[in-house]
Amino acid sequence: MWRHPELVSGSARRSMKIGYVYIMSNVKRTTFYIGVTSDLEARVAQHKAGVGSTFTSKYKLFDLVYFERIFGIDQAINREKQLKRRHRDWKINLIKSVNPEMLDLINIGLPADPETSSG
C-alpha cells in the first residue's frame, strides 16, 4: 500500500533516502577512509576543510577517489561495513576499476543527484 512520504515512519523514510559510500585518500594514496553520507558533496567539502573526521584530518585524506550511490541509507551503511571488512589490495582494485588513475573525483565533477536536480 502506497503512503504519502510525510506519513511514513522515520525509519521507512530513512531507507528511501539516497546514500553514498565513499573512499577518501591522501595525495600519495597510502591511506584510505571509507565513509557513508546522504550528501556526498557537502561531506567531501567537510573533509577537505579538515572538519567532521579527526582521522581524515590527521592523515590528510582530502581526495575523493571512489563513491557509490545507493538507494536507501540503511543499504549504504551495510555496504560501508562490507567495504571496511575487505583488505587493502581489494579496495585499491575496486577504486581502480572505476578510477584507474585514482584521481580526485571532486575535481572532475560529481554526477547530478536525482533527488535535487531538475529535469
Helices and strands as residue ranges (DSSP letters): G 5-7, H 10-16, E 18-25, E 32-37, H 40-48, H 54-58, E 63-71, H 73-85, H 88-98, H 105-108
